[in-house]
Each structure stands twice: as structure tokens, then as C-alpha cells.
Amino acid sequence: MNIQVDIAVAIGLTFALYIGIAIWSRVSSTKGFYVAGHGVPPLLNGMATAADWMSAASFISMAGLIAFLGFDGAIYLLGWTGGYVLLALLLAPFLRKFGKFTVPAFIGARYYSGTARVVAAFCATIVSFTYVAGQMRGAGIVFSRFLEIPIGAGVIVGMAVVAFYAILGGMKGITYTQVAQYIVLITAFLIPAVGIAVSLTGIPLPQIAFPEVASRLDAVVTDLGFDAYTSPFTEISRLNVFLIAMALMCGTAGLPHVIIRFYTTRTVTGARWTGVYALLFIGLLYTTAPAVAAFARFNLVDTVVGRPYAERPEWFRSWEETDLIRFADKDADGIIDYGPGDAADPASANELAIDPDIMVLANPEIAGLPGWVMAIVVAGGLAAALSTASGLLLVIASSFSHDIYAQFFRRRASEREELIVARGSMLLAVLVAGLLGIYPPAFVAEVVAFAFGLAASSFFPAIVLGIFDPRTTKEGAIAGMTAGLTFTASYIVTVAPGFGIGLDPWLFGISPQGIGTVGMLVGLGVTWGVSRLTPPPPQGIRELVEELRHPRAPRSE
């Protein structure tokens, strides 16, 4: 009960902080709502970008995936980190120079087409809602496990807080709230990592303690019948490792909620420094994640496997109530047997099913750390989920208010009217996101990877060719975005579990998480080919593209 009090206090204090920042940073202009008035210092913007980027997938799921995939799970580290470098160096400065408020606005202006802008706004909405479903799942898991309240009630509380600071402060409120959320989440990730590193090896740096624990874990899991933890390509084929990593990289470079962060600085130089600072802040968590994964897997096996089920530890009993860890005594000996295979398969000797998403959240309990550490981890998990959710919801709201309403329904709308529509759109987006959290799709455990694939196949070709190929036309961009998104979404729907179709991967065994790479190539090919078959862009557009490649001063909105 004392632990629940600690957790409730930690959540209450952090939520009060977010609300206080929202009241301080409220805005009354569209420029403040969409891009924080272009006034965010690069250091703080880098911190906010890191929080926006490191979602519940990074904080909760990534280490869990690495814990069970071992070496192969590193594709998520490689893909997400490499994609951020690609975005920061290749795209962000040029997009910042162009000076538009949103990615669809850039596409509409670059491709001299309202239709292209609408298609881009539609793609942004699909990608963002797909991504936000994963954040709501993370928030629901935290609330249901640690405060013992229904997932739906927990999601409603989280979305109410997001709605308050996002609607009141727009990008300005979101930015400064994300600075606070980064501090919370990185503290929550590092404290248990350091504590467990000391308890297992006596070394206070998780990155240095990792090799020793990984070596011990190799011996433990091979004794249980698994492949060595550090062996490559044992869980995922070489082809899928490459394709998933590429989909994550190109998806990162095409994610609108990350790209829009670079619009909040005053200058192009500020955008570049934002990328540098953000990479440092992101690297702090990403270099720690493999160690956290190895620590969690080692402690899990050490405290549970081979022990009588009747004597299972208290943390095991608590997580059983969420149905995220399950035991099936197939041989009726009362002992927890763990090995390769699906626990739901009667032919498999494995009796233990564990959802990877619990590993980071349960890690302090498994290691026997104090309750206050667990409270900080819970607050960090919520900070990671809500920080990314707010950025995604802003993209959805701005896609409608700025890219559709103000361009097609009310071209002469006043700034005050557009701001009202933006806030109304944000509220509607919050309600839909809440429904996705309360009634999540069955495939939501992998939904973040799907969002990256959709972004890679739709936005990445249009943005890259829009910057570096003056010959790319509006017809090519529209056809490419449509083809890439349609192909990737169709493959996910037919192959990914949870849709009721459940076909085996029918294209060379490519997993739905990696199909975004193929969709990106389809989008690139269609964009390039159609552009060569249609009249070239106007001379002014071609000159604009040439100018973009020499970022000295930003263009005005």
C-alpha cells in the first residue's frame, strides 16, 4: 500500500508540474500554437525533441524487446538512432529554412498543389493516430498495474492532462512540458539501471556493467535451451533485420511530429544545434537500454525459473493480475519451466508467457529496489507516453486547422478563428486517441513499428526528392505518397495479427514491421517515374529547390 502511495504522489507531482507549465506558457497566436513563436533555445529544444522522440516505445518497449530478442533487438536501437541522425543532418535544416509551420504545408508549397497538401495531411493523420495508439497502451499498462484502476480510467486521466497543456499552450506549452518530461523520464530510466548494475557487478555505470551481465546471461539462457543471448540472427532473419532497421530509419526521418520540432527555433543554425543536443540526450537513454534489457532478463530467470509456482515472488503475482505474465503448468509438477516455444502451444515445454512491455516497469520490483524507485519509474513511463502523444496530437490538429480548414474551407479566416479551430481539432484528436487507448487494436504491441513503416513509405520519398530533386513534380509526389502508403498499409492489414486476415508474410517472408522499406522504394520509384512523365515544375519552384540546399536564412511563412 505504501508503494501505491509513493506512486500516486509521484504521478500527482509530475502532473501538477505539467499543468503549471501549461498555464505559464499559454498562447494567443497561431504562430505560438504551431511553432512556439520560433523562440525556443536550441538546448531546451533538443531536450524537448528527445522527449518527443523517446516515446513509450523507447522507455517501456525497446528494452523489453531487446531482453527477449537479444542481439537481434538491437535493430531498434540502430534504426531509431540512425534515423534521427538522418533527419537531423539531411532534412531538418532545409525544412527549417523553408519556414512553413507543418510538413503538409511544405509539401503543398514545394509541389505547388493543394491536392498534395491534403494527401500529406491525410498521411500525417494516419501515421500519427497509428503511433498514438501505442502511447495510450503504455499509459494504460502503467495505470492498471500500479494504481489498480481500470485501463480506461487511467487513459482518461492521462488524456485530460495532455488536453489541458496541449490545447492551452499549443507547441509552446508542449515544448516546455516536454523539457520537464525529459528530465523525469531520463531520471526514471537511469536510477534503477545504476542500482541494478551495482547489485549485479559492483560497477555503477550500466554501459560498462553490460558486457559482464550479457556473458553470464549467455550461459543462463543456453542452459535453458535458447540460443546465446548475444548470437546474431537467431530470432529475426538477416533480411528482416535489414528491412526493419531501414524502415525505422526512414520512418524516423519522415515522422511529422519530430520534423515539426525543428521549426520552433529562430534560425537554421538553431535547428542544427537542436539536432546535436537532441542526439546527446537521446543517446543517454539508448546506450543504457541494452544494459537494462540484459539486467531484466537475467533477474527474471534468476528469481522465477525452476522455482515452485506456489512460492512465486510478489511482483509475479501482481503482474499476473494484468494478464501480461502467465503460467501454464503443463506437466503438473508445480515448477515454473521456461524455455523456447510458445507457452500457449500444448506441444511446447515452455510454461511461461511474458509480455516484453512489462520488463522495464517490473525491473525495480524484480531486483528488489526500494518503492520510491518504482514510483519514479512509473512517473517516467507516463512522461514518455504523454510527451510523444502531445506532439502527435498537435500534428493531427494542425493538419486539419492549418492545412485543410484555413486553406480550403476558410481561406480568409482570421488568426483568432484558426486558433479556435486548431484547439477544437486538438480536443477531437484527444478524444479519438483516448478511444484508441481504451479500445486498442489487437496489434497494438507492434503498432509503433507500423507507424514508422507508414511514415517511411509516404513522407520520406516526397520530402527527400522535394529537397534534392528539382525535377520532381506534384503529380509524382501525389502518386508516390498514395502508392507507398497504400502498399504498406495493405501489407500490414493482410499480414499483421489482429486484423482477422492473418496471412503468412507473402512477399519473400518480409515481416509487417519491415515492409515500410519496400513501401518506401515503391514510393520513390513511383514519384521519380511519374515526375519524368509529367511536365516539369515551374521555374520558380526549381529555383526554390536550389536555394533550399544552401541554408543561410529562413524563408518567412
C-alpha positions in Angstrom: 0.0 0.0 0.0 2.9 2.4 0.8 4.3 1.8 -2.7 0.9 2.8 -4.2 1.0 6.0 -2.1 4.5 6.8 -3.4 3.4 6.1 -7.0 0.3 8.3 -6.6 2.4 11.1 -5.1 5.0 10.9 -8.0 2.3 11.0 -10.6 0.4 13.8 -8.9 3.5 16.0 -8.6 4.6 15.5 -12.2 1.1 16.1 -13.5 0.8 19.3 -11.4 4.2 20.4 -12.9 2.9 19.8 -16.4 -0.3 21.8 -15.7 1.6 24.6 -14.1 3.9 24.9 -17.2 0.8 24.9 -19.4 -0.7 27.9 -17.5 2.6 29.8 -17.7 3.1 29.1 -21.4 -0.4 29.7 -22.8 -0.5 31.3 -26.3 -2.9 33.5 -28.2 -1.5 33.3 -31.7 -1.3 30.7 -34.4 2.5 31.1 -34.6 2.8 30.4 -30.9 0.3 27.4 -31.2 2.0 25.8 -34.2 5.8 26.5 -33.7 6.1 28.2 -30.3 6.7 31.5 -31.9 10.1 30.3 -33.4 11.5 31.2 -30.0 12.8 28.0 -28.3 16.5 28.0 -27.5 18.4 25.0 -29.1 19.4 23.4 -25.8 15.8 23.3 -24.5 14.5 22.4 -27.9 17.0 19.5 -28.0 15.7 18.3 -24.7 12.1 18.6 -25.8 12.9 16.9 -29.1 14.4 14.0 -27.2 11.3 13.7 -25.0 9.1 13.9 -28.1 11.1 11.2 -29.8 11.6 8.8 -26.9 8.0 7.6 -26.6 6.6 4.8 -24.5 8.1 2.5 -27.2 11.6 3.7 -26.3 11.1 3.9 -22.5 8.9 0.8 -22.0 9.0 -1.5 -25.0 12.5 -1.2 -26.5 14.5 -2.7 -23.6 11.8 -5.4 -23.3 12.2 -6.3 -27.0 16.0 -6.4 -26.6 15.6 -8.5 -23.4 13.9 -11.3 -25.4 15.4 -10.8 -28.9 18.9 -10.4 -27.7 21.3 -9.2 -30.4 18.5 -9.0 -33.0 16.7 -6.5 -30.8 19.5 -4.0 -31.5 17.8 -3.2 -34.8 15.5 -0.9 -32.9 18.5 1.0 -31.5 20.2 1.1 -34.9 17.0 2.1 -36.8 15.8 4.8 -34.4 19.2 6.3 -33.7 20.3 6.2 -37.3 17.0 7.6 -38.5 17.4 10.6 -36.1 20.9 11.3 -37.5 19.5 11.1 -41.0 16.7 13.5 -40.1 19.0 16.0 -38.3 21.7 16.1 -41.0 19.8 15.5 -44.2 16.4 17.0 -43.8 15.7 19.2 -40.8 17.9 22.3 -41.7 16.4 22.5 -45.2 12.8 22.2 -43.9 13.5 24.8 -41.3 14.8 27.2 -43.9 11.6 26.7 -45.9 9.8 28.1 -42.9 6.4 26.5 -43.1 4.5 25.5 -39.9 3.8 21.9 -40.9 5.1 19.1 -43.1 1.9 19.2 -45.3 2.4 22.9 -45.7 6.0 22.3 -47.0 4.7 19.6 -49.4 1.8 21.8 -50.6 4.2 24.7 -51.3 7.0 22.7 -52.8 4.7 20.8 -55.1 2.6 23.8 -55.9 -0.6 21.8 -55.2 -3.4 21.9 -52.7 -4.2 18.3 -53.5 -0.6 17.3 -52.5 -1.1 19.2 -49.2 -4.4 17.4 -48.5 -2.8 14.0 -49.3 0.1 14.8 -47.0 -2.3 15.9 -44.2 -4.2 12.7 -44.6 -0.9 10.7 -44.4 0.1 12.7 -41.3 -3.1 11.9 -39.6 -3.0 8.2 -40.3 0.7 7.9 -39.2 0.0 10.0 -36.0 -3.1 8.1 -34.9 -1.3 4.8 -35.5 1.6 6.0 -33.4 -0.6 7.5 -30.6 -2.3 4.1 -30.1 1.0 2.7 -28.8 1.4 5.6 -26.4 -2.1 5.1 -24.9 -1.3 1.4 -24.4 1.8 2.3 -22.5 -0.2 4.7 -20.2 -2.9 2.2 -19.7 -0.4 -0.5 -18.6 1.1 1.8 -16.1 -2.2 2.9 -14.6 -3.8 -0.5 -14.4 -0.8 -2.2 -12.8 0.5 0.3 -10.3 -2.7 2.2 -9.2 -5.0 -0.8 -9.7 -7.6 1.3 -11.6 -9.2 0.3 -14.9 -7.2 0.9 -18.0 -10.0 3.1 -19.4 -10.0 5.4 -16.3 -6.2 5.7 -16.5 -6.3 6.6 -20.1 -8.9 9.3 -19.4 -6.7 10.8 -16.7 -3.7 10.9 -18.9 -5.5 12.4 -21.9 -7.1 15.0 -19.7 -3.7 16.2 -18.7 -2.4 16.2 -22.3 -5.5 18.0 -23.5 -5.0 20.8 -20.9 -1.5 21.7 -21.7 -1.6 21.0 -25.4 -4.9 22.9 -26.1 -3.9 25.8 -23.8 -0.3 26.2 -24.8 -0.1 24.6 -28.2 3.5 23.9 -29.3 4.9 26.3 -26.7 3.1 24.5 -23.9 4.0 21.2 -25.3 7.7 22.2 -25.7 8.3 23.3 -22.2 6.3 20.5 -20.8 8.4 18.1 -22.8 11.6 19.6 -21.2 10.2 18.7 -17.8 9.1 15.3 -19.1 12.6 14.5 -20.4 14.1 15.2 -17.0 11.5 12.9 -15.4 11.9 10.1 -17.9 15.7 10.1 -18.1 16.0 10.2 -14.3 13.5 7.3 -14.1 15.4 5.2 -16.6 18.9 5.8 -15.2 18.3 5.4 -11.4 17.2 1.8 -11.5 19.8 1.0 -14.2 22.6 2.2 -12.0 21.2 0.5 -8.9 20.9 -2.9 -10.6 24.3 -2.5 -12.2 25.9 -2.1 -8.8 23.9 -5.0 -7.3 24.9 -7.4 -10.1 28.5 -6.3 -10.9 29.6 -3.6 -8.4 30.0 -1.2 -11.3 27.9 2.0 -11.2 27.9 2.6 -15.0 25.3 0.3 -16.7 27.1 0.6 -20.1 30.3 -0.8 -18.6 28.5 -3.4 -16.5 26.6 -4.7 -19.6 29.3 -7.0 -21.1 29.7 -8.9 -17.9 26.0 -9.4 -17.4 25.5 -10.3 -21.1 28.2 -13.0 -20.8 26.5 -14.5 -17.7 23.2 -14.3 -19.4 24.5 -16.2 -22.4 25.4 -19.2 -20.1 22.0 -19.0 -18.3 19.8 -18.9 -21.4 21.7 -21.6 -23.3 21.3 -23.9 -20.3 17.5 -23.3 -20.7 17.7 -24.3 -24.4 17.7 -20.8 -26.0 20.3 -19.6 -28.4 23.0 -17.4 -26.9 21.7 -14.0 -26.0 24.5 -12.3 -27.9 24.2 -14.5 -31.0 23.0 -12.7 -34.2 20.0 -13.5 -36.4 18.6 -16.2 -34.1 15.1 -14.6 -33.7 14.9 -12.5 -36.8 16.2 -13.3 -40.3 19.0 -11.3 -41.8 16.7 -9.9 -44.5 14.1 -8.7 -41.9 16.8 -7.3 -39.6 18.0 -5.1 -42.5 14.5 -4.1 -43.7 13.2 -3.3 -40.2 16.2 -1.2 -39.4 15.8 0.7 -42.7 12.1 1.2 -42.2 12.7 2.6 -38.7 15.5 4.9 -40.1 13.5 6.3 -43.0 10.3 6.4 -40.9 12.1 8.5 -38.3 13.2 10.9 -41.0 9.6 11.2 -42.2 7.7 11.4 -38.8 5.9 14.8 -38.9 5.8 15.2 -35.1 9.6 15.0 -34.9 10.2 17.2 -38.0 7.9 20.0 -36.7 10.2 20.4 -33.6 12.9 21.9 -35.9 10.5 24.7 -36.9 10.5 26.0 -33.3 14.0 27.5 -33.4 14.8 31.1 -34.5 17.4 30.2 -37.1 18.7 27.4 -39.3 21.8 27.2 -37.1 19.5 26.8 -34.1 17.8 23.8 -36.0 21.2 22.2 -36.5 22.2 22.6 -32.8 18.8 21.3 -31.8 19.8 18.1 -33.7 23.1 17.9 -31.9 21.7 18.4 -28.4 18.8 16.0 -29.0 21.1 13.3 -30.2 23.1 13.6 -27.0 20.0 13.5 -24.8 18.6 10.5 -26.8 22.0 8.7 -26.6 21.9 8.8 -22.9 18.9 6.5 -22.8 19.7 4.5 -25.9 23.2 3.5 -24.7 21.6 2.4 -21.4 18.8 0.4 -22.8 20.8 -2.8 -23.8 22.1 -2.9 -20.2 18.6 -2.6 -18.8 17.4 -5.3 -21.1 20.1 -7.7 -20.0 19.7 -6.9 -16.3 15.9 -7.5 -16.6 16.2 -10.9 -18.4 18.9 -12.1 -16.0 17.0 -11.2 -12.9 13.8 -12.6 -14.3 15.3 -16.0 -14.9 17.2 -15.9 -11.6 14.2 -15.1 -9.4 11.5 -17.2 -11.2 12.6 -20.1 -13.4 12.8 -23.5 -11.8 11.1 -22.4 -8.6 7.7 -23.7 -7.3 4.8 -21.7 -8.6 3.3 -21.6 -5.1 6.4 -19.7 -3.9 6.5 -17.2 -6.8 7.5 -13.7 -5.8 5.0 -10.9 -5.0 5.9 -8.9 -8.2 5.0 -12.0 -10.2 1.6 -12.3 -8.6 0.9 -8.6 -9.2 1.7 -8.7 -12.9 -0.4 -11.9 -13.3 -3.4 -9.8 -12.4 -2.8 -7.7 -15.6 -2.6 -10.9 -17.7 0.8 -9.7 -19.0 2.6 -12.6 -17.5 1.0 -16.1 -17.5 1.9 -19.5 -16.2 0.5 -22.8 -17.5 1.6 -25.9 -15.5 1.7 -28.3 -18.4 3.5 -31.2 -16.6 1.5 -30.6 -13.3 4.7 -30.6 -11.2 4.1 -27.1 -9.8 7.5 -25.9 -11.1 7.9 -22.9 -13.4 9.6 -24.2 -16.6 10.9 -21.7 -19.1 12.4 -22.4 -22.5 12.0 -21.9 -26.2 8.5 -22.0 -27.7 5.0 -20.6 -27.2 3.6 -21.1 -23.8 0.1 -21.3 -25.4 1.2 -24.3 -27.6 0.5 -27.6 -25.8 3.4 -29.2 -27.7 5.9 -26.8 -26.2 7.6 -27.4 -22.9 7.6 -23.7 -22.1 5.2 -22.8 -19.4 5.9 -19.0 -19.0 4.5 -16.3 -21.2 5.8 -12.8 -20.6 4.8 -9.6 -22.4 8.0 -7.7 -23.2 6.3 -4.4 -22.3 6.5 -5.2 -18.6 10.3 -5.6 -18.3 11.3 -2.0 -17.7 8.3 -1.3 -15.4 8.8 -4.6 -13.4 12.6 -4.3 -13.3 12.9 -2.4 -10.0 10.5 -4.9 -8.4 12.3 -7.9 -9.8 15.7 -6.5 -8.5 14.2 -5.7 -5.1 14.8 -1.9 -5.3 13.0 0.5 -2.9 9.5 1.5 -3.6 10.4 5.1 -4.3 12.5 3.9 -7.3 9.4 2.2 -8.6 7.4 5.4 -8.2 10.0 7.3 -10.3 9.9 4.7 -13.0 6.1 4.8 -13.2 6.2 8.6 -13.5 8.9 8.3 -16.2 6.8 5.8 -18.2 3.9 8.2 -18.2 6.1 11.1 -19.1 7.4 9.2 -22.1 3.9 8.2 -23.3 2.4 11.6 -22.8 5.2 13.7 -24.2 5.0 11.9 -27.6 1.2 11.8 -27.5 1.1 15.5 -27.2 3.4 16.0 -30.2 1.4 13.6 -32.3 -1.9 15.3 -31.3 -0.5 18.7 -32.4 0.3 17.2 -35.8 -3.2 15.9 -36.2 -4.8 19.2 -35.1 -2.6 21.4 -37.3 -3.1 19.1 -40.3 -6.8 19.9 -40.1 -6.8 23.5 -38.9 -3.8 24.9 -40.8 -3.5 22.6 -43.9 -7.2 21.9 -44.6 -9.6 24.3 -42.9 -7.5 27.5 -43.4 -6.6 26.6 -47.0 -9.8 25.2 -48.4 -12.8 26.0 -46.2 -11.9 29.5 -44.9 -9.0 30.9 -46.8 -9.7 34.3 -45.3 -10.1 33.0 -41.7 -8.8 35.4 -39.1 -5.9 34.2 -36.8 -8.3 34.0 -33.9 -10.7 31.8 -35.9 -8.0 29.5 -37.0 -6.7 29.2 -33.4 -10.2 28.3 -32.2 -10.4 25.6 -34.9 -6.9 24.3 -34.0 -7.9 24.0 -30.4 -11.2 22.3 -31.3 -9.3 19.9 -33.6 -6.9 19.1 -30.7 -9.8 18.3 -28.4 -11.3 16.0 -31.0 -8.0 14.3 -31.6 -7.6 13.8 -27.8 -11.0 12.1 -27.7 -10.1 9.8 -30.6 -6.7 9.0 -29.1 -8.4 8.2 -25.8 -10.7 5.7 -27.5 -7.7 4.0 -29.1 -6.2 3.6 -25.6 -9.5 2.3 -24.1 -10.3 0.0 -27.1 -6.8 -0.7 -28.5 -6.5 -2.7 -31.8 -5.2 -6.2 -31.2 -1.9 -5.5 -33.0 -1.1 -2.5 -30.7 2.0 -4.2 -29.2 3.8 -3.7 -32.6 1.9 -0.6 -33.7 4.8 1.8 -33.3 6.9 -0.1 -35.8 3.9 0.0 -38.2 3.7 3.8 -37.8 7.3 4.1 -38.8 6.8 2.0 -41.9 3.8 4.1 -42.9 5.9 7.3 -42.4 8.8 5.8 -44.4 6.6 4.9 -47.4 4.5 8.1 -47.5 6.5 11.1 -46.4 10.2 10.1 -46.8 10.2 10.0 -50.7 8.2 13.2 -51.1 10.4 15.1 -48.6 13.8 13.8 -49.8 13.0 14.3 -53.5 11.3 17.6 -52.8 14.6 18.9 -51.3 17.2 17.3 -53.6 15.5 16.8 -57.0 14.2 20.0 -58.7 12.5 17.8 -61.4 10.1 16.1 -59.0 6.5 17.2 -59.9 3.3 17.5 -58.0 1.8 14.5 -59.9 4.8 12.4 -58.9 4.6 13.4 -55.3 0.9 12.7 -55.0 1.2 9.3 -56.8 4.2 8.3 -54.8 2.7 9.2 -51.4 -0.5 7.4 -52.3 1.2 4.3 -53.7 3.7 3.9 -50.8 1.0 4.4 -48.1 -1.5 2.1 -49.9 1.0 -0.7 -50.5 2.4 -0.6 -46.9 -1.0 -0.3 -45.2 -2.4 -3.2 -47.3 0.5 -5.5 -46.4 0.2 -4.7 -42.7 -3.6 -5.3 -42.8 -3.2 -8.7 -44.5 -0.2 -10.0 -42.6 -0.1 -8.4 -39.1 -2.0 -10.3 -36.4 -5.2 -8.7 -35.1 -7.0 -7.9 -38.3 -8.7 -11.2 -38.8 -6.9 -12.0 -42.1 -3.7 -13.3 -40.8 -1.9 -14.3 -44.0 1.7 -15.5 -43.8 4.2 -12.9 -44.9 3.6 -13.4 -48.7 6.5 -11.3 -50.0 9.8 -13.1 -49.5 8.9 -13.7 -45.9 9.1 -10.0 -45.1 7.6 -9.1 -41.7 5.0 -6.3 -41.5 7.4 -4.3 -39.3 9.9 -4.2 -42.2 7.5 -3.8 -45.2 7.9 0.0 -44.9 11.3 -0.2 -46.6 9.7 -1.9 -49.6 6.9 0.7 -49.5 9.5 3.5 -49.4 11.1 2.0 -52.5 7.7 1.8 -54.2 7.0 5.4 -53.3 10.4 6.6 -54.5 10.1 4.7 -57.8 6.5 5.9 -58.5 7.4 9.5 -57.5 10.5 9.6 -59.8 8.9 7.8 -62.7 5.7 9.8 -62.8 7.7 13.0 -62.4 9.6 12.1 -65.6 6.4 11.5 -67.5 4.8 14.8 -66.5 5.6 18.5 -67.3 8.5 19.9 -65.1 7.7 22.2 -62.2 7.5 25.9 -62.7 10.9 27.7 -62.9 10.3 29.4 -59.6 9.8 26.1 -57.8 13.1 24.8 -59.3 14.9 27.9 -58.2 13.4 27.5 -54.7 14.7 23.9 -54.5 18.2 25.1 -55.5 18.0 27.7 -52.8 17.0 25.2 -50.1 20.2 23.3 -50.5 22.2 26.4 -49.2 20.5 27.1 -45.8 21.6 30.6 -44.7 18.4 32.3 -43.7 14.8 31.0 -43.2 12.1 31.9 -45.6 9.1 33.6 -44.0 5.7 31.9 -43.5 
